[in-house]
Amino acid sequence: MAKYINDGTIELDRGVSVYSCAAAVGRMESDGPLGNCFDYAAEGAELGLTTWEKAESTFQQYAFDIALRKAKLIKEDISFIFAGDLLNQCTGSAYGLRDTDIPFFGLYGACSTMAESLALASLFADMRIGEFFAAVTSSHFCSAERQFRFPINYGGVRPPTAQWTATGAGCCITSAAEKAPFVKRITVGKITDMGIKDANNMGAAMAGAAYDTINRHLINTKTTPQDYDAIYTGDLGQVGTDLLKELFRRDGVQIENIHKDCGLMLYDREKQDVHAGGSGCGCSASVLCGHILPMIAEGKLHRVLFAATGALMSPTIVQQGESIPGISHLVEISDRQEG
């Protein structure tokens, strides 16, 4: 049974299996450095549908369906789904999963939703409230631009600090099974406000949350960055990554050789026009499900921290002059069930 350690950190009994995972992405994502890692890569972002929002829901369906097939499960085997996205009322998830007939928890953690959903799906598995659980999330460049900034047909100019919202989705299926990778510990994020008011500078808005959550996890578990093969953040991009490293340097802690950011891994910034890097729920989700978890399952990585980060912004509130709070949820993942 899960054990509360301190200050938001929870240790799972023997580790919960990420029994299956899948990632579905758009063309730009499949053209990036991790292009060979994904289970499904679309020829374009539209999928032949009439709206960007329908396309996003379909990417989420694809990720869920592929994860089921890889696990040799059917949807009736799933006890609960934990899902969310960036759209109003989480419609990407609600419409994408509405035909599953599975008990559904709708989540909003912005771009931290992959870690939030995986944490909850792992806790339910640890408590044996059912047998299999799905954690799903998605984002889409065009639907996100329409909601948070300007519709792409407006031709708005993006500043250097802006990040490219990934088109794609990820799904993890958790279980109490004895199969690597294993979720070992969770640290729940706290709302952290860096005072950033620029909606085109998400990395700076989220860096403080990533620092707070990772730092609390290290303190609560009595570990150091060097105890892990890698510490992955979700979507800080170059600006947020630089800030995160500076925050740790002030503590005398070096994370340069350990830290990797999904927003800098998904795209080739020299060849692809993504400015400061990638973002969106689908960014860290696709990197986790397409690259990180398979590396752990193959024994190429042994122990990692996955700290997805989210900017809890609303276009209305930002237009009123408010700052943008950030949050980061963390999941510790290992190739070993014990120890």
Phi, psi and omega in degrees: 000145181300145181235129178282126180269294181180145168049048174093357181262132182234135176253129179277153191305293181237011185090135181256136182283133163275090192294329180201155176207158180205150178227134176237130187225169177273183184294316183296322180291321179288342176276354181277185184298336182258018188306329182279357186272343193269149182284330179218131177231120182281154175289332179209182183271348187273331184057024179073015183260171188272343179222156176296323182296320176296323179295318179299314178301323181290322174302319180294319175302315181300313181299317180295312182296320180292319178299321176298313181298318180297328179274355184058044178243167170242164186299333178293345178282344184273124182281318181213148171247135173245115187213152177195173181201194184264349188279159179307134180057023179050046184290335176301320179281316183299316180280329180289330186245010187292339181266007183281334183058039179242138176309131196234128170253115176273129186239150169226107173234019187053224185286357175272003191297330179297316179289322179297312181293320179294323178298313181291319178296328178286321178296318178296321178294319179297324180274001178059037176272069188110188184244314180233146186220142182247133173245119189224144173203166183202165168206166181212130184305312187288320179291324179290319178298319180298320184280318191258339183229258180225143174307142188297335180287353174285340179067038180295148179272128181264130179286167183300333181281349184291151177242159183263117179291122184291143172261111181165180182209157176223151178220133172242137173249122182254158181197165174277012182294160180264072184215123180290153002284162180237134170277120186259315182218160180225139168236121184279135183288157172247148177291123184232132184242117179269000180080011180283132181245358184269114180291352176259018179225059184293326181301316179293324180293330186262346186300320181295323178294318178298315179300313183299313184290315179297317181297317178296321180296316179297317180294313185292331181261000180056045178239170176237165178304328183287352175282354184240150175290326180199150170244111182261129170255157180258107161075030173286336184066190184290318182296310180293325178298315179299319179294318179300314180298321179294319178298320178287324178300326178297334177271000184078021182249128179259124177239005187306316185276352183253327189280139172222144180244130181300327179292340177260348181270328190287328184237159171263104187293339178281328184257338183244135186278074181247008179056248186278357179130192182267164176204190180092152179305323183288345181290296180293329179296314181289324178292318178297308187282332182266335187235304189292307183298316175300324178297322178290317180300327180275358180078012178278338170234144184249324184207120182224160169249133176242108184243088178287143185239145181223145173258116186274061187261155170232131179305322181296313182292321178297320178295338176275001175093007179284157174280172187250109177288153177238162176212151177218123174256142187238139175232126175267128186233139184223160174270000180243138179282321181258155173078000000 
